[in-house]
Amino acid sequence: MSVDQESVTDDEGPADEISTATLVGYAAAAFALVGWFFFGWLVQRQGFVASVGETAGAAFGLLLAVSVIGTFRRDRR
């Protein structure tokens, strides 16, 4: 049994560092999603599973927006 491995060259360089503003944005989004979950579950009383589903949908929407924005930013370089 053999294992194929890709060779890593030094030309790739280090990955871009994440800025402080990006980390703050991610933390704010996570805080907002947790707040959205508890708002739906405890204030609107829509049930635990419904609140999890609604929060997951909002999280996937945010991930989609982040990936589209990241794609446009990388294409401009």
All heavy atoms as a GROMACS GRO file, in nm:
protein
  578
    1MET      N    1   0.084  -0.117   0.000
    1MET     CA    2   0.000   0.000   0.000
    1MET      C    3   0.089   0.123   0.000
    1MET      O    4   0.179   0.136   0.080
    1MET     CB    5  -0.089  -0.004   0.124
    1MET     CG    6  -0.186   0.105   0.133
    1MET     SD    7  -0.292   0.070   0.274
    1MET     CE    8  -0.393   0.209   0.267
    2SER      N    9   0.063   0.216  -0.089
    2SER     CA   10   0.144   0.337  -0.097
    2SER      C   11   0.057   0.459  -0.072
    2SER      O   12  -0.063   0.460  -0.096
    2SER     CB   13   0.212   0.348  -0.233
    2SER     OG   14   0.113   0.366  -0.332
    3VAL      N   15   0.124   0.562  -0.026
    3VAL     CA   16   0.055   0.686   0.003
    3VAL      C   17   0.115   0.795  -0.084
    3VAL      O   18   0.236   0.817  -0.084
    3VAL     CB   19   0.069   0.725   0.152
    3VAL    CG1   20   0.004   0.859   0.178
    3VAL    CG2   21   0.010   0.617   0.239
    4ASP      N   22   0.032   0.861  -0.163
    4ASP     CA   23   0.079   0.971  -0.245
    4ASP      C   24   0.073   1.099  -0.163
    4ASP      O   25  -0.028   1.129  -0.101
    4ASP     CB   26  -0.008   0.988  -0.370
    4ASP     CG   27   0.004   0.870  -0.463
    4ASP    OD1   28   0.112   0.808  -0.467
    4ASP    OD2   29  -0.094   0.840  -0.532
    5GLN      N   30   0.181   1.172  -0.166
    5GLN     CA   31   0.186   1.297  -0.092
    5GLN      C   32   0.225   1.409  -0.186
    5GLN      O   33   0.310   1.391  -0.273
    5GLN     CB   34   0.287   1.291   0.022
    5GLN     CG   35   0.251   1.191   0.129
    5GLN     CD   36   0.355   1.189   0.240
    5GLN    OE1   37   0.460   1.249   0.227
    5GLN    NE2   38   0.325   1.122   0.348
    6GLU      N   39   0.163   1.521  -0.168
    6GLU     CA   40   0.199   1.638  -0.247
    6GLU      C   41   0.319   1.705  -0.182
    6GLU      O   42   0.327   1.716  -0.060
    6GLU     CB   43   0.083   1.737  -0.253
    6GLU     CG   44  -0.036   1.686  -0.330
    6GLU     CD   45  -0.144   1.790  -0.337
    6GLU    OE1   46  -0.117   1.907  -0.304
    6GLU    OE2   47  -0.256   1.754  -0.375
    7SER      N   48   0.411   1.747  -0.262
    7SER     CA   49   0.527   1.818  -0.208
    7SER      C   50   0.490   1.964  -0.188
    7SER      O   51   0.421   2.026  -0.268
    7SER     CB   52   0.646   1.805  -0.302
    7SER     OG   53   0.616   1.867  -0.424
    8VAL      N   54   0.537   2.019  -0.080
    8VAL     CA   55   0.511   2.159  -0.047
    8VAL      C   56   0.635   2.238  -0.083
    8VAL      O   57   0.746   2.207  -0.039
    8VAL     CB   58   0.478   2.175   0.102
    8VAL    CG1   59   0.458   2.321   0.136
    8VAL    CG2   60   0.356   2.093   0.137
    9THR      N   61   0.618   2.339  -0.163
    9THR     CA   62   0.731   2.422  -0.202
    9THR      C   63   0.736   2.546  -0.114
    9THR      O   64   0.638   2.585  -0.052
    9THR     CB   65   0.720   2.464  -0.349
    9THR    OG1   66   0.601   2.542  -0.365
    9THR    CG2   67   0.713   2.343  -0.440
   10ASP      N   68   0.851   2.608  -0.111
   10ASP     CA   69   0.868   2.729  -0.031
   10ASP      C   70   0.810   2.851  -0.101
   10ASP      O   71   0.805   2.959  -0.044
   10ASP     CB   72   1.016   2.752  -0.003
   10ASP     CG   73   1.073   2.646   0.090
   10ASP    OD1   74   0.994   2.589   0.168
   10ASP    OD2   75   1.195   2.621   0.084
   11ASP      N   76   0.766   2.837  -0.226
   11ASP     CA   77   0.712   2.950  -0.301
   11ASP      C   78   0.576   2.995  -0.251
   11ASP      O   79   0.533   3.106  -0.279
   11ASP     CB   80   0.701   2.916  -0.449
   11ASP     CG   81   0.838   2.889  -0.510
   11ASP    OD1   82   0.938   2.938  -0.454
   11ASP    OD2   83   0.844   2.819  -0.612
   12GLU      N   84   0.507   2.907  -0.178
   12GLU     CA   85   0.370   2.939  -0.136
   12GLU      C   86   0.368   3.048  -0.031
   12GLU      O   87   0.276   3.128  -0.027
   12GLU     CB   88   0.301   2.813  -0.085
   12GLU     CG   89   0.279   2.710  -0.193
   12GLU     CD   90   0.221   2.582  -0.140
   12GLU    OE1   91   0.185   2.577  -0.021
   12GLU    OE2   92   0.211   2.487  -0.217
   13GLY      N   93   0.465   3.053   0.057
   13GLY     CA   94   0.473   3.157   0.157
   13GLY      C   95   0.370   3.137   0.267
   13GLY      O   96   0.283   3.050   0.261
   14PRO      N   97   0.378   3.220   0.370
   14PRO     CA   98   0.283   3.207   0.481
   14PRO      C   99   0.145   3.257   0.442
   14PRO      O  100   0.130   3.341   0.354
   14PRO     CB  101   0.344   3.295   0.590
   14PRO     CG  102   0.424   3.396   0.515
   14PRO     CD  103   0.477   3.325   0.392
   15ALA      N  104   0.047   3.203   0.508
   15ALA     CA  105  -0.091   3.247   0.484
   15ALA      C  106  -0.111   3.388   0.539
   15ALA      O  107  -0.038   3.433   0.628
   15ALA     CB  108  -0.189   3.150   0.550
   16ASP      N  109  -0.207   3.459   0.484
   16ASP     CA  110  -0.235   3.594   0.532
   16ASP      C  111  -0.284   3.588   0.676
   16ASP      O  112  -0.361   3.501   0.715
   16ASP     CB  113  -0.343   3.659   0.446
   16ASP     CG  114  -0.296   3.685   0.305
   16ASP    OD1  115  -0.175   3.698   0.285
   16ASP    OD2  116  -0.381   3.693   0.215
   17GLU      N  117  -0.237   3.682   0.756
   17GLU     CA  118  -0.280   3.688   0.895
   17GLU      C  119  -0.418   3.751   0.902
   17GLU      O  120  -0.455   3.834   0.820
   17GLU     CB  121  -0.182   3.769   0.977
   17GLU     CG  122  -0.048   3.701   0.994
   17GLU     CD  123   0.041   3.775   1.091
   17GLU    OE1  124  -0.012   3.852   1.172
   17GLU    OE2  125   0.162   3.754   1.083
   18ILE      N  126  -0.494   3.712   1.001
   18ILE     CA  127  -0.629   3.764   1.020
   18ILE      C  128  -0.619   3.892   1.102
   18ILE      O  129  -0.555   3.897   1.207
   18ILE     CB  130  -0.718   3.661   1.092
   18ILE    CG1  131  -0.728   3.535   1.008
   18ILE    CG2  132  -0.855   3.718   1.119
   18ILE    CD1  133  -0.801   3.423   1.076
   19SER      N  134  -0.683   3.997   1.053
   19SER     CA  135  -0.676   4.126   1.122
   19SER      C  136  -0.761   4.125   1.248
   19SER      O  137  -0.850   4.042   1.265
   19SER     CB  138  -0.722   4.237   1.028
   19SER     OG  139  -0.860   4.225   1.003
   20THR      N  140  -0.734   4.219   1.333
   20THR     CA  141  -0.810   4.233   1.458
   20THR      C  142  -0.956   4.266   1.429
   20THR      O  143  -1.046   4.216   1.496
   20THR     CB  144  -0.747   4.342   1.546
   20THR    OG1  145  -0.610   4.309   1.569
   20THR    CG2  146  -0.818   4.353   1.679
   21ALA      N  147  -0.979   4.348   1.328
   21ALA     CA  148  -1.116   4.384   1.292
   21ALA      C  149  -1.195   4.262   1.247
   21ALA      O  150  -1.314   4.248   1.278
   21ALA     CB  151  -1.116   4.489   1.182
   22THR      N  152  -1.130   4.170   1.176
   22THR     CA  153  -1.197   4.048   1.132
   22THR      C  154  -1.232   3.961   1.252
   22THR      O  155  -1.342   3.906   1.259
   22THR     CB  156  -1.106   3.970   1.034
   22THR    OG1  157  -1.075   4.054   0.924
   22THR    CG2  158  -1.175   3.846   0.985
   23LEU      N  159  -1.138   3.947   1.345
   23LEU     CA  160  -1.166   3.869   1.466
   23LEU      C  161  -1.279   3.929   1.548
   23LEU      O  162  -1.364   3.856   1.601
   23LEU     CB  163  -1.040   3.857   1.551
   23LEU     CG  164  -0.931   3.767   1.494
   23LEU    CD1  165  -0.809   3.770   1.586
   23LEU    CD2  166  -0.980   3.626   1.476
   24VAL      N  167  -1.283   4.061   1.558
   24VAL     CA  168  -1.391   4.128   1.630
   24VAL      C  169  -1.524   4.104   1.558
   24VAL      O  170  -1.627   4.080   1.621
   24VAL     CB  171  -1.361   4.278   1.646
   24VAL    CG1  172  -1.482   4.355   1.697
   24VAL    CG2  173  -1.243   4.298   1.739
   25GLY      N  174  -1.522   4.108   1.426
   25GLY     CA  175  -1.643   4.081   1.348
   25GLY      C  176  -1.693   3.939   1.368
   25GLY      O  177  -1.814   3.916   1.382
   26TYR      N  178  -1.601   3.843   1.368
   26TYR     CA  179  -1.640   3.703   1.392
   26TYR      C  180  -1.699   3.686   1.532
   26TYR      O  181  -1.797   3.615   1.551
   26TYR     CB  182  -1.521   3.610   1.374
   26TYR     CG  183  -1.476   3.592   1.232
   26TYR    CD1  184  -1.349   3.544   1.204
   26TYR    CD2  185  -1.557   3.622   1.124
   26TYR    CE1  186  -1.305   3.526   1.074
   26TYR    CE2  187  -1.515   3.606   0.994
   26TYR     CZ  188  -1.390   3.557   0.969
   26TYR     OH  189  -1.346   3.539   0.841
   27ALA      N  190  -1.636   3.750   1.631
   27ALA     CA  191  -1.687   3.740   1.768
   27ALA      C  192  -1.824   3.805   1.780
   27ALA      O  193  -1.913   3.751   1.848
   27ALA     CB  194  -1.588   3.805   1.865
   28ALA      N  195  -1.844   3.917   1.713
   28ALA     CA  196  -1.975   3.984   1.716
   28ALA      C  197  -2.081   3.898   1.649
   28ALA      O  198  -2.195   3.889   1.697
   28ALA     CB  199  -1.966   4.120   1.649
   29ALA      N  200  -2.046   3.833   1.538
   29ALA     CA  201  -2.141   3.746   1.470
   29ALA      C  202  -2.177   3.626   1.558
   29ALA      O  203  -2.294   3.587   1.566
   29ALA     CB  204  -2.083   3.699   1.337
   30ALA      N  205  -2.078   3.568   1.624
   30ALA     CA  206  -2.105   3.455   1.713
   30ALA      C  207  -2.194   3.498   1.830
   30ALA      O  208  -2.289   3.426   1.866
   30ALA     CB  209  -1.974   3.397   1.764
   31PHE      N  210  -2.166   3.613   1.886
   31PHE     CA  211  -2.247   3.666   1.996
   31PHE      C  212  -2.391   3.692   1.949
   31PHE      O  213  -2.487   3.661   2.020
   31PHE     CB  214  -2.184   3.794   2.051
   31PHE     CG  215  -2.257   3.853   2.167
   31PHE    CD1  216  -2.250   3.795   2.292
   31PHE    CD2  217  -2.334   3.967   2.151
   31PHE    CE1  218  -2.319   3.848   2.399
   31PHE    CE2  219  -2.403   4.022   2.257
   31PHE     CZ  220  -2.395   3.962   2.382
   32ALA      N  221  -2.406   3.747   1.829
   32ALA     CA  222  -2.539   3.775   1.775
   32ALA      C  223  -2.616   3.645   1.750
   32ALA      O  224  -2.737   3.639   1.775
   32ALA     CB  225  -2.528   3.855   1.646
   33LEU      N  226  -2.548   3.541   1.702
   33LEU     CA  227  -2.616   3.414   1.677
   33LEU      C  228  -2.661   3.349   1.807
   33LEU      O  229  -2.772   3.294   1.815
   33LEU     CB  230  -2.524   3.319   1.600
   33LEU     CG  231  -2.504   3.353   1.453
   33LEU    CD1  232  -2.396   3.265   1.392
   33LEU    CD2  233  -2.634   3.340   1.376
   34VAL      N  234  -2.577   3.355   1.910
   34VAL     CA  235  -2.617   3.300   2.040
   34VAL      C  236  -2.734   3.380   2.095
   34VAL      O  237  -2.831   3.323   2.148
   34VAL     CB  238  -2.497   3.299   2.137
   34VAL    CG1  239  -2.541   3.267   2.279
   34VAL    CG2  240  -2.392   3.199   2.090
   35GLY      N  241  -2.729   3.511   2.082
   35GLY     CA  242  -2.840   3.595   2.127
   35GLY      C  243  -2.968   3.567   2.050
   35GLY      O  244  -3.078   3.564   2.107
   36TRP      N  245  -2.955   3.544   1.920
   36TRP     CA  246  -3.071   3.512   1.836
   36TRP      C  247  -3.134   3.379   1.880
   36TRP      O  248  -3.256   3.366   1.884
   36TRP     CB  249  -3.028   3.505   1.690
   36TRP     CG  250  -3.142   3.489   1.596
   36TRP    CD1  251  -3.177   3.375   1.529
   36TRP    CD2  252  -3.238   3.588   1.561
   36TRP    NE1  253  -3.288   3.399   1.452
   36TRP    CE2  254  -3.327   3.528   1.470
   36TRP    CE3  255  -3.256   3.721   1.596
   36TRP    CZ2  256  -3.434   3.599   1.415
   36TRP    CZ3  257  -3.362   3.789   1.542
   36TRP    CH2  258  -3.449   3.728   1.452
   37PHE      N  259  -3.050   3.283   1.914
   37PHE     CA  260  -3.101   3.154   1.964
   37PHE      C  261  -3.181   3.173   2.092
   37PHE      O  262  -3.294   3.125   2.104
   37PHE     CB  263  -2.985   3.057   1.988
   37PHE     CG  264  -3.025   2.937   2.068
   37PHE    CD1  265  -3.098   2.835   2.011
   37PHE    CD2  266  -2.990   2.928   2.201
   37PHE    CE1  267  -3.137   2.725   2.086
   37PHE    CE2  268  -3.028   2.819   2.276
   37PHE     CZ  269  -3.102   2.716   2.219
   38PHE      N  270  -3.122   3.242   2.189
   38PHE     CA  271  -3.191   3.260   2.316
   38PHE      C  272  -3.315   3.349   2.302
   38PHE      O  273  -3.414   3.328   2.373
   38PHE     CB  274  -3.095   3.317   2.423
   38PHE     CG  275  -3.005   3.211   2.479
   38PHE    CD1  276  -2.868   3.218   2.459
   38PHE    CD2  277  -3.056   3.105   2.552
   38PHE    CE1  278  -2.785   3.121   2.510
   38PHE    CE2  279  -2.973   3.007   2.604
   38PHE     CZ  280  -2.837   3.015   2.583
   39PHE      N  281  -3.312   3.446   2.214
   39PHE     CA  282  -3.430   3.528   2.190
   39PHE      C  283  -3.545   3.443   2.137
   39PHE      O  284  -3.659   3.454   2.184
   39PHE     CB  285  -3.397   3.641   2.092
   39PHE     CG  286  -3.515   3.727   2.058
   39PHE    CD1  287  -3.562   3.820   2.148
   39PHE    CD2  288  -3.578   3.713   1.936
   39PHE    CE1  289  -3.672   3.899   2.117
   39PHE    CE2  290  -3.688   3.792   1.904
   39PHE     CZ  291  -3.735   3.885   1.994
   40GLY      N  292  -3.517   3.359   2.039
   40GLY     CA  293  -3.622   3.274   1.983
   40GLY      C  294  -3.672   3.170   2.082
   40GLY      O  295  -3.791   3.139   2.086
   41TRP      N  296  -3.581   3.115   2.160
   41TRP     CA  297  -3.617   3.008   2.252
   41TRP      C  298  -3.690   3.060   2.375
   41TRP      O  299  -3.794   3.007   2.415
   41TRP     CB  300  -3.492   2.931   2.291
   41TRP     CG  301  -3.516   2.809   2.375
   41TRP    CD1  302  -3.621   2.724   2.368
   41TRP    CD2  303  -3.431   2.760   2.478
   41TRP    NE1  304  -3.605   2.624   2.461
   41TRP    CE2  305  -3.488   2.644   2.530
   41TRP    CE3  306  -3.310   2.803   2.530
   41TRP    CZ2  307  -3.431   2.569   2.630
   41TRP    CZ3  308  -3.251   2.728   2.631
   41TRP    CH2  309  -3.312   2.613   2.680
   42LEU      N  310  -3.636   3.164   2.438
   42LEU     CA  311  -3.690   3.209   2.566
   42LEU      C  312  -3.792   3.322   2.554
   42LEU      O  313  -3.889   3.325   2.630
   42LEU     CB  314  -3.574   3.254   2.657
   42LEU     CG  315  -3.472   3.145   2.690
   42LEU    CD1  316  -3.357   3.205   2.768
   42LEU    CD2  317  -3.536   3.030   2.764
   43VAL      N  318  -3.774   3.414   2.459
   43VAL     CA  319  -3.865   3.527   2.449
   43VAL      C  320  -3.985   3.490   2.360
   43VAL      O  321  -4.100   3.510   2.399
   43VAL     CB  322  -3.792   3.652   2.395
   43VAL    CG1  323  -3.888   3.767   2.374
   43VAL    CG2  324  -3.680   3.692   2.490
   44GLN      N  325  -3.957   3.437   2.242
   44GLN     CA  326  -4.066   3.401   2.151
   44GLN      C  327  -4.129   3.266   2.184
   44GLN      O  328  -4.236   3.234   2.133
   44GLN     CB  329  -4.016   3.400   2.007
   44GLN     CG  330  -3.980   3.537   1.957
   44GLN     CD  331  -3.934   3.534   1.812
   44GLN    OE1  332  -3.888   3.431   1.762
   44GLN    NE2  333  -3.950   3.645   1.744
   45ARG      N  334  -4.062   3.187   2.266
   45ARG     CA  335  -4.110   3.054   2.308
   45ARG      C  336  -4.147   2.967   2.188
   45ARG      O  337  -4.253   2.906   2.183
   45ARG     CB  338  -4.228   3.067   2.403
   45ARG     CG  339  -4.195   3.139   2.530
   45ARG     CD  340  -4.310   3.134   2.627
   45ARG     NE  341  -4.280   3.209   2.746
   45ARG     CZ  342  -4.220   3.160   2.853
   45ARG    NH1  343  -4.181   3.036   2.854
   45ARG    NH2  344  -4.197   3.235   2.958
   46GLN      N  345  -4.056   2.960   2.089
   46GLN     CA  346  -4.084   2.883   1.970
   46GLN      C  347  -4.030   2.741   1.977
   46GLN      O  348  -4.043   2.666   1.884
   46GLN     CB  349  -4.030   2.954   1.846
   46GLN     CG  350  -3.880   2.970   1.843
   46GLN     CD  351  -3.835   3.050   1.723
   46GLN    OE1  352  -3.917   3.101   1.648
   46GLN    NE2  353  -3.706   3.061   1.705
   47GLY      N  354  -3.969   2.703   2.086
   47GLY     CA  355  -3.918   2.568   2.102
   47GLY      C  356  -3.770   2.561   2.076
   47GLY      O  357  -3.712   2.639   2.000
   48PHE      N  358  -3.707   2.463   2.141
   48PHE     CA  359  -3.562   2.448   2.132
   48PHE      C  360  -3.517   2.412   1.991
   48PHE      O  361  -3.426   2.474   1.936
   48PHE     CB  362  -3.516   2.341   2.232
   48PHE     CG  363  -3.368   2.319   2.232
   48PHE    CD1  364  -3.286   2.407   2.299
   48PHE    CD2  365  -3.313   2.212   2.165
   48PHE    CE1  366  -3.148   2.387   2.299
   48PHE    CE2  367  -3.176   2.192   2.165
   48PHE     CZ  368  -3.094   2.280   2.232
   49VAL      N  369  -3.581   2.311   1.932
   49VAL     CA  370  -3.539   2.264   1.800
   49VAL      C  371  -3.561   2.371   1.693
   49VAL      O  372  -3.477   2.392   1.606
   49VAL     CB  373  -3.613   2.133   1.764
   49VAL    CG1  374  -3.581   2.090   1.623
   49VAL    CG2  375  -3.577   2.024   1.863
   50ALA      N  376  -3.672   2.442   1.701
   50ALA     CA  377  -3.698   2.549   1.605
   50ALA      C  378  -3.595   2.661   1.620
   50ALA      O  379  -3.551   2.718   1.520
   50ALA     CB  380  -3.839   2.604   1.625
   51SER      N  381  -3.557   2.692   1.743
   51SER     CA  382  -3.457   2.795   1.764
   51SER      C  383  -3.320   2.752   1.712
   51SER      O  384  -3.248   2.833   1.653
   51SER     CB  385  -3.446   2.828   1.914
   51SER     OG  386  -3.565   2.888   1.959
   52VAL      N  387  -3.285   2.626   1.732
   52VAL     CA  388  -3.159   2.575   1.678
   52VAL      C  389  -3.160   2.582   1.526
   52VAL      O  390  -3.062   2.624   1.463
   52VAL     CB  391  -3.132   2.432   1.728
   52VAL    CG1  392  -3.017   2.368   1.651
   52VAL    CG2  393  -3.103   2.432   1.876
   53GLY      N  394  -3.271   2.543   1.465
   53GLY     CA  395  -3.280   2.545   1.320
   53GLY      C  396  -3.273   2.686   1.263
   53GLY      O  397  -3.207   2.710   1.162
   54GLU      N  398  -3.341   2.778   1.329
   54GLU     CA  399  -3.339   2.916   1.282
   54GLU      C  400  -3.199   2.976   1.296
   54GLU      O  401  -3.150   3.047   1.207
   54GLU     CB  402  -3.440   2.998   1.362
   54GLU     CG  403  -3.460   3.137   1.307
   54GLU     CD  404  -3.576   3.206   1.375
   54GLU    OE1  405  -3.679   3.142   1.400
   54GLU    OE2  406  -3.561   3.326   1.402
   55THR      N  407  -3.132   2.946   1.407
   55THR     CA  408  -2.997   2.996   1.428
   55THR      C  409  -2.900   2.932   1.329
   55THR      O  410  -2.811   3.000   1.276
   55THR     CB  411  -2.952   2.968   1.572
   55THR    OG1  412  -3.046   3.028   1.662
   55THR    CG2  413  -2.814   3.024   1.599
   56ALA      N  414  -2.916   2.804   1.301
   56ALA     CA  415  -2.830   2.738   1.203
   56ALA      C  416  -2.849   2.798   1.064
   56ALA      O  417  -2.752   2.818   0.990
   56ALA     CB  418  -2.858   2.588   1.200
   57GLY      N  419  -2.972   2.828   1.028
   57GLY     CA  420  -2.998   2.893   0.900
   57GLY      C  421  -2.934   3.029   0.890
   57GLY      O  422  -2.875   3.065   0.787
   58ALA      N  423  -2.942   3.106   0.997
   58ALA     CA  424  -2.877   3.238   0.999
   58ALA      C  425  -2.725   3.224   0.991
   58ALA      O  426  -2.658   3.301   0.922
   58ALA     CB  427  -2.917   3.314   1.125
   59ALA      N  428  -2.670   3.123   1.060
   59ALA     CA  429  -2.526   3.101   1.056
   59ALA      C  430  -2.480   3.062   0.916
   59ALA      O  431  -2.377   3.111   0.868
   59ALA     CB  432  -2.486   2.993   1.157
   60PHE      N  433  -2.554   2.975   0.848
   60PHE     CA  434  -2.518   2.937   0.712
   60PHE      C  435  -2.529   3.056   0.617
   60PHE      O  436  -2.448   3.070   0.525
   60PHE     CB  437  -2.602   2.820   0.663
   60PHE     CG  438  -2.562   2.689   0.725
   60PHE    CD1  439  -2.657   2.609   0.785
   60PHE    CD2  440  -2.431   2.645   0.723
   60PHE    CE1  441  -2.621   2.488   0.842
   60PHE    CE2  442  -2.394   2.525   0.779
   60PHE     CZ  443  -2.490   2.446   0.839
   61GLY      N  444  -2.627   3.141   0.639
   61GLY     CA  445  -2.638   3.262   0.558
   61GLY      C  446  -2.518   3.355   0.578
   61GLY      O  447  -2.466   3.412   0.483
   62LEU      N  448  -2.473   3.369   0.703
   62LEU     CA  449  -2.355   3.450   0.730
   62LEU      C  450  -2.230   3.388   0.668
   62LEU      O  451  -2.145   3.460   0.613
   62LEU     CB  452  -2.334   3.466   0.881
   62LEU     CG  453  -2.425   3.565   0.950
   62LEU    CD1  454  -2.404   3.559   1.102
   62LEU    CD2  455  -2.398   3.705   0.901
   63LEU      N  456  -2.218   3.255   0.675
   63LEU     CA  457  -2.104   3.189   0.613
   63LEU      C  458  -2.103   3.209   0.462
   63LEU      O  459  -1.997   3.229   0.401
   63LEU     CB  460  -2.105   3.040   0.646
   63LEU     CG  461  -2.064   3.002   0.787
   63LEU    CD1  462  -2.086   2.852   0.810
   63LEU    CD2  463  -1.919   3.038   0.812
   64LEU      N  464  -2.221   3.205   0.402
   64LEU     CA  465  -2.230   3.229   0.258
   64LEU      C  466  -2.186   3.371   0.224
   64LEU      O  467  -2.110   3.394   0.130
   64LEU     CB  468  -2.373   3.204   0.209
   64LEU     CG  469  -2.398   3.230   0.061
   64LEU    CD1  470  -2.317   3.134  -0.024
   64LEU    CD2  471  -2.546   3.218   0.030
   65ALA      N  472  -2.231   3.467   0.303
   65ALA     CA  473  -2.193   3.606   0.279
   65ALA      C  474  -2.042   3.625   0.296
   65ALA      O  475  -1.977   3.692   0.214
   65ALA     CB  476  -2.269   3.698   0.374
   66VAL      N  477  -1.984   3.564   0.398
   66VAL     CA  478  -1.840   3.576   0.421
   66VAL      C  479  -1.761   3.513   0.306
   66VAL      O  480  -1.661   3.569   0.260
   66VAL     CB  481  -1.800   3.512   0.556
   66VAL    CG1  482  -1.650   3.493   0.567
   66VAL    CG2  483  -1.852   3.596   0.671
   67SER      N  484  -1.807   3.399   0.256
   67SER     CA  485  -1.735   3.334   0.147
   67SER      C  486  -1.745   3.414   0.017
   67SER      O  487  -1.648   3.424  -0.058
   67SER     CB  488  -1.786   3.192   0.125
   67SER     OG  489  -1.918   3.192   0.078
   68VAL      N  490  -1.860   3.473  -0.010
   68VAL     CA  491  -1.875   3.555  -0.131
   68VAL      C  492  -1.788   3.680  -0.121
   68VAL      O  493  -1.717   3.716  -0.216
   68VAL     CB  494  -2.023   3.592  -0.154
   68VAL    CG1  495  -2.038   3.699  -0.260
   68VAL    CG2  496  -2.102   3.467  -0.192
   69ILE      N  497  -1.789   3.746  -0.007
   69ILE     CA  498  -1.707   3.865   0.013
   69ILE      C  499  -1.558   3.829   0.002
   69ILE      O  500  -1.480   3.899  -0.061
   69ILE     CB  501  -1.739   3.932   0.148
   69ILE    CG1  502  -1.879   3.992   0.143
   69ILE    CG2  503  -1.636   4.038   0.183
   69ILE    CD1  504  -1.931   4.036   0.278
   70GLY      N  505  -1.519   3.716   0.061
   70GLY     CA  506  -1.380   3.672   0.051
   70GLY      C  507  -1.338   3.642  -0.091
   70GLY      O  508  -1.225   3.671  -0.131
   71THR      N  509  -1.429   3.585  -0.169
   71THR     CA  510  -1.398   3.556  -0.309
   71THR      C  511  -1.377   3.684  -0.387
   71THR      O  512  -1.281   3.695  -0.465
   71THR     CB  513  -1.513   3.475  -0.373
   71THR    OG1  514  -1.527   3.352  -0.302
   71THR    CG2  515  -1.486   3.447  -0.518
   72PHE      N  516  -1.461   3.782  -0.367
   72PHE     CA  517  -1.445   3.910  -0.437
   72PHE      C  518  -1.316   3.980  -0.395
   72PHE      O  519  -1.248   4.040  -0.477
   72PHE     CB  520  -1.564   4.001  -0.414
   72PHE     CG  521  -1.684   3.962  -0.497
   72PHE    CD1  522  -1.808   3.949  -0.436
   72PHE    CD2  523  -1.675   3.939  -0.632
   72PHE    CE1  524  -1.920   3.913  -0.509
   72PHE    CE2  525  -1.785   3.903  -0.707
   72PHE     CZ  526  -1.907   3.890  -0.646
   73ARG      N  527  -1.282   3.972  -0.267
   73ARG     CA  528  -1.161   4.038  -0.219
   73ARG      C  529  -1.037   3.971  -0.277
   73ARG      O  530  -0.939   4.038  -0.309
   73ARG     CB  531  -1.156   4.037  -0.068
   73ARG     CG  532  -1.259   4.130  -0.005
   73ARG     CD  533  -1.244   4.137   0.143
   73ARG     NE  534  -1.119   4.208   0.173
   73ARG     CZ  535  -1.062   4.206   0.291
   73ARG    NH1  536  -1.114   4.137   0.389
   73ARG    NH2  537  -0.951   4.272   0.312
   74ARG      N  538  -1.035   3.840  -0.289
   74ARG     CA  539  -0.919   3.770  -0.345
   74ARG      C  540  -0.906   3.793  -0.493
   74ARG      O  541  -0.795   3.796  -0.545
   74ARG     CB  542  -0.930   3.621  -0.317
   74ARG     CG  543  -0.900   3.590  -0.175
   74ARG     CD  544  -0.853   3.448  -0.157
   74ARG     NE  545  -0.821   3.429  -0.017
   74ARG     CZ  546  -0.876   3.338   0.061
   74ARG    NH1  547  -0.965   3.257   0.011
   74ARG    NH2  548  -0.842   3.329   0.186
   75ASP      N  549  -1.017   3.808  -0.564
   75ASP     CA  550  -1.011   3.832  -0.708
   75ASP      C  551  -0.956   3.970  -0.741
   75ASP      O  552  -0.901   3.990  -0.848
   75ASP     CB  553  -1.150   3.815  -0.772
   75ASP     CG  554  -1.190   3.670  -0.785
   75ASP    OD1  555  -1.100   3.583  -0.773
   75ASP    OD2  556  -1.308   3.644  -0.807
   76ARG      N  557  -0.973   4.064  -0.650
   76ARG     CA  558  -0.927   4.201  -0.674
   76ARG      C  559  -0.776   4.212  -0.658
   76ARG      O  560  -0.718   4.309  -0.700
   76ARG     CB  561  -0.995   4.297  -0.579
   76ARG     CG  562  -1.142   4.315  -0.614
   76ARG     CD  563  -1.216   4.402  -0.519
   76ARG     NE  564  -1.144   4.525  -0.487
   76ARG     CZ  565  -1.178   4.603  -0.388
   76ARG    NH1  566  -1.279   4.573  -0.312
   76ARG    NH2  567  -1.109   4.713  -0.363
   77ARG      N  568  -0.711   4.117  -0.593
   77ARG     CA  569  -0.566   4.125  -0.570
   77ARG      C  570  -0.490   4.096  -0.695
   77ARG      O  571  -0.509   4.030  -0.779
   77ARG     CB  572  -0.522   4.028  -0.461
   77ARG     CG  573  -0.566   4.075  -0.325
   77ARG     CD  574  -0.514   3.982  -0.222
   77ARG     NE  575  -0.580   4.011  -0.096
   77ARG     CZ  576  -0.551   3.948   0.015
   77ARG    NH1  577  -0.460   3.856   0.017
   77ARG    NH2  578  -0.612   3.978   0.125
   0.00000   0.00000   0.00000
